[in-house]
Amino acid sequence: MPSSRQGRVSQVRIAETVAAALRGRILAGGGPGGGAGPGDSSGTGSTESGTGGYQLPTQDQLVQEFGVSYPSIREAIRILETEGLVTVRRGKIGGAEVHRPDQTSAAYHLGLALQAGRVTLGDLAVGLQTFEPQCAAQCALAPDRHERIVPALRANIENSARLVGTGGAFTHAAREFHELVVALTPNATIRHVVGSLVALWSAQERAWATSVTSRGEYPAEVEAEQVVRTHRRILTEITAGRAAAAERIARAHLAASQAYLLDLFDDSVVTVTHARSRQEPGIPNPLWRV
């Protein structure tokens, strides 16, 4: 007869196998089995959150499908929960919300790694100066830039111009320009990797803008107008397909804009908090604390 320890090990291995199968379905956005919404009596029916339509089946359905015990299913769900792929709501109207990984979650976990390594804001800034301007160059080389990239950047610039003088609202729009340049980069790997760095920096810069605006210390309008002019210059080079010039201007502009934060927080260690439930539209997680 196996010992209790052996039984526990076996249960964990079974749970890992089930979790791997469910993880694959979540990442693929589909799979066998139906899902029940919040309030399902088993407490594991799920709603979807950017999962391409996949919903986690109920515990009863999972037990029947995999032919394993309820404890093994619950352990599998806990594994997915620790990975951020599932959020379990407990209570009478409980259920499981499925989360497909995206740039936000990637930025959060990257932020944790940087925090663990005691990486400073200054170090992050140098990394961004290395990689983000390359995205501007890639956008300039994209064959479909006139249809896919230029209109989006132009619309953002016009919105930013209208928001000059509004403090934090302008910073939100101006940071979106940087995020768009990365998000519209043709290469998917570059989009995800550099996008995570940009999301980290954007959250800090937006927090800085909110803070200085509340104290009446936001930079003068003339500086915001200079930001808009520089964004127009970058767009001009992207439109013309001049990759080297787009990269050069983007790098100089990024270094200049980072100086506001680095004057205050250069030696501060990257610190992140997960705030999925408190996230405001258009403001990426993680939220920063310095």
matplotlib code that plots the C-alpha trace (Angstrom):
import matplotlib.pyplot as plt

x = [0.0, 1.5, 2.3, 0.4, 3.5, 3.5, -0.2, 0.3, 3.1, 0.9, -2.0, 0.3, 1.6, -2.0, -2.9, 0.1, -1.0, -4.5, -3.2, -0.9, -3.9, -6.0, -3.1, -2.8, -6.4, -6.3, -3.3, -4.9, -8.2, -10.3, -10.8, -13.2, -15.8, -18.3, -18.1, -20.6, -20.8, -20.5, -22.8, -22.2, -22.8, -19.5, -17.7, -15.4, -17.5, -15.7, -16.2, -13.7, -11.2, -9.4, -9.3, -10.6, -13.9, -12.5, -14.2, -13.0, -15.4, -16.9, -15.3, -17.9, -17.1, -13.3, -13.6, -15.6, -13.3, -10.0, -11.2, -9.4, -10.5, -11.9, -8.8, -6.7, -8.9, -8.8, -5.0, -4.8, -7.0, -4.7, -1.7, -3.4, -4.3, -0.8, 0.3, -2.2, -4.2, -7.3, -8.8, -11.1, -14.0, -15.2, -18.6, -22.2, -21.6, -18.1, -16.6, -13.3, -12.3, -9.9, -7.1, -5.1, -1.5, -0.9, 1.6, 0.3, 0.9, 4.3, 5.3, 4.2, 6.3, 9.2, 8.8, 9.0, 12.3, 13.8, 12.7, 14.2, 17.5, 17.4, 17.4, 17.1, 14.9, 18.1, 19.0, 15.6, 15.9, 19.1, 17.5, 14.6, 16.9, 18.6, 15.5, 12.5, 14.0, 14.6, 10.8, 10.5, 13.0, 11.1, 7.9, 9.6, 10.6, 7.1, 5.6, 2.1, 3.0, 0.9, -2.2, -1.6, 0.9, 0.9, -2.9, -2.7, 0.3, -1.2, -4.4, -2.5, -0.4, -3.5, -5.1, -1.9, -1.9, -5.4, -4.4, -1.5, -2.0, -3.9, -1.1, -1.6, -4.0, -1.3, 1.2, -1.2, -1.7, 2.0, 3.0, 0.5, 2.5, 5.5, 3.3, 1.8, 5.2, 6.1, 2.6, 2.7, 6.2, 5.9, 7.9, 5.8, 8.8, 10.0, 6.4, 6.1, 9.6, 10.0, 6.3, 6.8, 9.6, 7.5, 4.5, 6.8, 8.1, 4.7, 3.1, 5.9, 5.7, 1.9, 2.2, 4.8, 2.5, -0.4, 1.8, 3.3, 0.0, -1.6, 1.2, 1.0, 4.5, 3.8, 6.3, 5.3, 3.1, 6.0, 7.7, 4.6, 4.4, 8.0, 7.0, 4.2, 6.6, 9.1, 6.4, 5.5, 9.2, 9.3, 6.1, 7.5, 10.6, 8.5, 6.1, 9.1, 10.6, 13.8, 14.5, 17.9, 16.5, 13.4, 15.5, 18.0, 15.2, 13.3, 16.4, 17.2, 13.6, 13.3, 16.4, 15.2, 11.7, 13.2, 15.3, 12.3, 11.9, 15.6, 16.3, 14.1, 14.2, 17.4, 18.6, 15.2, 14.7, 11.9, 9.0, 5.7, 2.3, -0.4, -3.6, -5.7, -9.0, -8.1, -6.8, -8.1, -8.9, -5.8, -3.4, -1.3, -0.3, 1.9, 1.4, 4.7, 5.8, 9.2]
y = [0.0, 3.4, 5.8, 9.1, 10.9, 8.8, 9.4, 13.1, 13.0, 11.0, 13.5, 16.4, 14.8, 14.1, 17.7, 19.0, 16.8, 18.2, 21.8, 21.4, 20.3, 23.2, 25.6, 24.6, 25.3, 28.7, 29.7, 28.4, 30.1, 26.9, 23.3, 20.6, 21.1, 23.8, 26.4, 27.7, 31.3, 32.8, 31.2, 27.7, 25.4, 23.7, 27.0, 26.4, 27.5, 30.3, 33.5, 34.6, 37.5, 37.8, 34.0, 33.8, 32.2, 29.4, 28.9, 26.6, 23.6, 22.9, 20.6, 17.9, 18.2, 18.1, 15.0, 13.2, 14.3, 13.4, 10.6, 11.9, 12.9, 16.2, 17.0, 16.6, 18.9, 21.5, 21.3, 21.7, 24.9, 26.2, 25.7, 27.7, 30.4, 30.8, 31.3, 34.1, 32.1, 31.7, 33.8, 31.9, 33.8, 32.0, 32.2, 31.8, 33.5, 32.1, 30.9, 31.0, 33.8, 32.8, 35.1, 34.7, 36.1, 39.4, 42.3, 43.4, 40.1, 39.8, 43.3, 42.4, 39.3, 41.0, 43.8, 41.2, 39.8, 43.3, 44.0, 40.8, 41.7, 45.2, 46.8, 50.6, 53.0, 54.3, 50.8, 50.4, 53.7, 52.7, 49.4, 51.3, 53.7, 50.7, 48.8, 51.2, 53.4, 50.3, 49.8, 53.2, 52.1, 48.8, 50.8, 52.9, 49.8, 48.2, 47.8, 48.5, 51.5, 53.9, 51.8, 50.4, 52.5, 56.1, 56.7, 55.4, 57.5, 60.6, 60.3, 60.0, 63.1, 65.1, 64.0, 64.9, 68.3, 68.9, 67.9, 70.3, 72.1, 69.3, 67.9, 64.2, 63.7, 64.9, 62.5, 59.6, 60.5, 61.2, 57.8, 56.2, 57.3, 55.3, 52.3, 52.5, 52.6, 49.4, 47.8, 48.4, 47.0, 44.1, 41.6, 39.8, 38.9, 42.5, 43.7, 41.5, 42.0, 45.7, 46.3, 44.9, 47.4, 50.2, 49.2, 49.3, 52.7, 54.1, 53.2, 55.1, 58.1, 58.3, 58.1, 60.9, 63.1, 62.6, 63.4, 66.6, 67.8, 67.5, 69.7, 72.2, 71.4, 69.9, 71.2, 74.3, 74.0, 74.9, 71.6, 69.6, 71.4, 70.4, 66.7, 67.0, 68.5, 65.7, 63.1, 64.7, 64.5, 60.8, 60.2, 62.2, 59.9, 56.7, 57.9, 58.5, 55.2, 56.7, 54.1, 55.5, 59.0, 57.7, 55.7, 58.5, 61.1, 58.6, 57.7, 61.4, 62.2, 59.2, 60.2, 63.8, 62.7, 60.2, 62.9, 64.3, 61.0, 60.1, 63.4, 62.2, 58.4, 57.3, 55.1, 53.8, 50.1, 48.9, 47.9, 46.6, 45.8, 43.8, 45.7, 43.8, 44.5, 48.3, 48.8, 51.9, 51.8, 52.7, 52.5, 49.4, 47.3, 46.8, 50.0, 51.3, 52.3, 54.0]
z = [0.0, -1.0, 1.8, 2.2, 0.9, -2.3, -2.7, -2.4, -5.0, -7.4, -6.9, -7.6, -10.8, -12.0, -11.2, -13.2, -16.2, -16.0, -15.6, -18.6, -20.7, -19.6, -19.9, -23.6, -24.2, -22.5, -24.6, -27.8, -26.9, -27.3, -26.6, -25.6, -22.9, -22.1, -19.5, -17.0, -15.9, -12.4, -9.9, -11.2, -8.3, -8.5, -8.1, -11.1, -14.1, -15.8, -17.6, -20.3, -20.2, -23.5, -24.0, -27.5, -26.3, -24.1, -20.8, -18.0, -17.6, -14.2, -11.7, -12.5, -16.2, -15.6, -13.3, -16.0, -18.8, -17.2, -15.0, -11.9, -8.4, -7.3, -5.2, -8.3, -10.3, -7.5, -7.4, -11.1, -10.9, -8.1, -10.3, -13.1, -10.5, -9.3, -13.0, -13.4, -16.0, -13.8, -11.0, -8.7, -7.1, -4.0, -2.4, -3.5, -6.8, -7.3, -10.5, -12.4, -14.7, -17.4, -18.4, -21.6, -21.1, -22.7, -22.7, -19.3, -17.6, -19.3, -18.0, -14.5, -14.3, -16.0, -13.4, -10.6, -12.1, -12.3, -8.7, -7.5, -9.3, -7.6, -11.1, -11.0, -13.1, -14.6, -15.8, -17.3, -19.0, -20.7, -21.8, -23.4, -25.2, -26.7, -27.9, -28.3, -31.0, -33.1, -33.2, -34.9, -37.5, -38.0, -38.5, -41.1, -43.0, -42.9, -46.4, -45.1, -42.9, -44.8, -44.2, -40.8, -38.9, -40.1, -39.6, -36.0, -35.1, -36.7, -34.8, -31.6, -32.3, -33.1, -29.8, -27.9, -29.5, -28.3, -24.7, -24.3, -21.1, -19.4, -17.4, -16.7, -19.6, -22.0, -20.5, -21.0, -24.7, -25.3, -23.7, -26.0, -29.0, -27.7, -26.9, -30.5, -32.1, -30.3, -30.7, -34.5, -35.0, -37.5, -35.6, -32.9, -30.7, -30.6, -29.8, -26.8, -25.4, -25.9, -25.2, -21.7, -21.0, -22.4, -20.2, -17.1, -18.0, -19.0, -15.7, -13.9, -16.1, -15.7, -12.0, -12.0, -14.2, -11.8, -8.8, -10.2, -11.6, -8.2, -6.8, -9.6, -10.8, -14.2, -16.9, -18.9, -22.0, -24.2, -23.3, -24.1, -27.5, -28.1, -27.4, -30.1, -32.6, -32.0, -32.4, -35.7, -36.8, -36.0, -37.9, -40.9, -41.0, -40.6, -43.4, -45.7, -44.9, -43.4, -40.8, -39.5, -39.1, -37.3, -34.9, -34.2, -33.4, -31.3, -29.3, -28.6, -27.7, -25.4, -23.5, -23.1, -21.8, -19.4, -17.8, -15.9, -14.0, -13.7, -12.0, -9.1, -9.3, -11.1, -8.2, -7.2, -7.6, -9.9, -7.7, -9.0, -7.6, -9.3, -9.6, -12.1, -10.3, -10.0, -13.5, -15.3, -19.0, -21.0, -18.1, -18.3, -15.3, -13.4, -11.4, -10.0, -6.6, -6.0]

ax = plt.figure().add_subplot(projection="3d")
ax.plot(x, y, z, "-o")
ax.set_aspect("equal")
plt.show()
